[in-house]
Amino acid sequence: MNSLEIVGLVAIILISCFAIVAIIVSIPLFKLLNKIKYIAENLNESLNPIISNLNKSVEGLNSELGEISAVTSNLNSIVEQMEKVIRLARLLVTNPVIKIVSTSAGLLKAFTKK
């Protein structure tokens, strides 16, 4: 057997060893890929109802926020009306009271000077 045949034999043995190692490594790798595919399919099936429920919850929240906005605008309107009523009451009550007090003070002063 010459050196070329020995090198060829060693090369065939090394290639065979690499092939065996590749087969040994690829079998668990294919199993892992199949498990990942299965998990992804199950995740897709379970996420659809969750996302649908989330979408319904967000729609409900939007409607509630719309109602809160309507209540807030109604309260704003009520507060503005109350401000107007208080301003009117102040004008109607304060001005006559001031006039009565000042008139009374003037009359009292006039009577006490005599």
SEKE-251251 format. One record per residue (C-alpha): residue number from 1; x, y, z. Coordinates in pm, 1 decimal, always signed. Layout:
NUM:X:Y:Z
...
REM end
This chain:
1:+0.0:+0.0:+0.0
2:+151.8:+329.2:-99.6
3:+116.8:+666.2:+68.3
4:-150.7:+789.3:-172.7
5:-374.6:+498.6:-84.8
6:-318.0:+557.8:+285.4
7:-408.2:+928.8:+248.5
8:-720.0:+829.6:+52.0
9:-818.5:+576.1:+316.8
10:-767.8:+830.8:+597.2
11:-971.8:+1085.9:+401.8
12:-1255.6:+835.6:+353.0
13:-1248.9:+750.4:+724.8
14:-1254.4:+1122.7:+823.9
15:-1537.1:+1200.8:+582.1
16:-1731.5:+904.4:+719.6
17:-1673.7:+1026.3:+1077.7
18:-1790.9:+1377.3:+984.5
19:-2098.2:+1230.3:+816.2
20:-2181.4:+1023.2:+1124.2
21:-2135.2:+1328.4:+1350.9
22:-2352.1:+1537.0:+1114.9
23:-2626.5:+1273.5:+1125.2
24:-2604.8:+1252.1:+1505.0
25:-2629.4:+1632.9:+1536.3
26:-2899.8:+1676.4:+1270.5
27:-3148.4:+1429.9:+1425.2
28:-3200.7:+1634.5:+1746.7
29:-3189.2:+1952.4:+1538.8
30:-3478.2:+1829.6:+1321.0
31:-3670.0:+1725.9:+1634.4
32:-3612.3:+2072.2:+1779.2
33:-3731.4:+2238.0:+1459.8
34:-4046.6:+2023.2:+1459.3
35:-4115.4:+2113.8:+1823.0
36:-4067.6:+2483.4:+1744.9
37:-4306.8:+2451.8:+1451.4
38:-4565.3:+2278.3:+1674.4
39:-4530.7:+2543.1:+1945.0
40:-4564.7:+2822.4:+1688.4
41:-4884.7:+2668.7:+1549.7
42:-5032.0:+2626.4:+1898.6
43:-4926.6:+2978.1:+1990.4
44:-5097.1:+3112.0:+1681.0
45:-5417.4:+2926.1:+1770.8
46:-5412.4:+3047.9:+2131.0
47:-5317.5:+3407.0:+2049.5
48:-5612.0:+3465.3:+1815.3
49:-5877.9:+3449.7:+2092.1
50:-5658.8:+3653.7:+2325.3
51:-5611.8:+3925.8:+2065.0
52:-5983.5:+3917.8:+1986.1
53:-6066.4:+3961.8:+2356.6
54:-5810.9:+4240.7:+2382.1
55:-5968.9:+4412.3:+2082.7
56:-6314.3:+4388.8:+2245.5
57:-6172.1:+4525.5:+2571.0
58:-6015.1:+4820.2:+2392.0
59:-6343.6:+4891.8:+2212.6
60:-6525.5:+4883.6:+2547.0
61:-6265.6:+5112.3:+2697.8
62:-6305.2:+5355.1:+2407.8
63:-6681.6:+5366.7:+2458.1
64:-6634.2:+5423.5:+2832.4
65:-6388.5:+5704.1:+2759.9
66:-6645.8:+5857.6:+2525.4
67:-6903.9:+5848.2:+2803.2
68:-6656.3:+6000.1:+3048.9
69:-6585.6:+6275.0:+2797.3
70:-6959.0:+6345.1:+2766.3
71:-6995.2:+6357.0:+3146.3
72:-6695.6:+6589.4:+3171.4
73:-6836.4:+6826.8:+2911.1
74:-7174.4:+6822.0:+3091.3
75:-7001.6:+6902.2:+3420.8
76:-6811.8:+7182.8:+3250.0
77:-7140.2:+7325.4:+3123.9
78:-7295.4:+7297.5:+3471.2
79:-6996.8:+7472.1:+3629.6
80:-7018.7:+7755.2:+3376.3
81:-7390.1:+7795.5:+3448.8
82:-7319.8:+7796.1:+3823.5
83:-7056.5:+8067.2:+3774.1
84:-7313.0:+8278.7:+3589.4
85:-7574.3:+8219.7:+3861.6
86:-7325.8:+8309.6:+4136.6
87:-7218.5:+8623.3:+3949.9
88:-7583.4:+8723.9:+3904.2
89:-7661.7:+8648.9:+4268.9
90:-7364.7:+8856.8:+4376.8
91:-7485.6:+9146.5:+4164.3
92:-7844.6:+9112.6:+4284.3
93:-7760.1:+9069.6:+4651.1
94:-7437.8:+9262.7:+4700.6
95:-7528.5:+9588.9:+4526.3
96:-7860.2:+9639.4:+4711.5
97:-7703.2:+9539.6:+5042.4
98:-7420.4:+9788.5:+4991.2
99:-7670.7:+10058.8:+4897.2
100:-7888.3:+9981.4:+5199.2
101:-7590.5:+9978.0:+5435.4
102:-7447.8:+10300.2:+5295.4
103:-7789.9:+10467.8:+5301.2
104:-7841.3:+10348.9:+5658.1
105:-7498.3:+10473.6:+5757.1
106:-7567.0:+10808.7:+5592.9
107:-7908.6:+10842.6:+5759.2
108:-7766.8:+10734.4:+6094.2
109:-7490.0:+10989.6:+6061.7
110:-7740.6:+11254.6:+5959.6
111:-7964.1:+11183.4:+6259.4
112:-7679.1:+11169.3:+6506.7
113:-7539.7:+11507.7:+6396.9
114:-7860.3:+11693.3:+6484.3
REM end
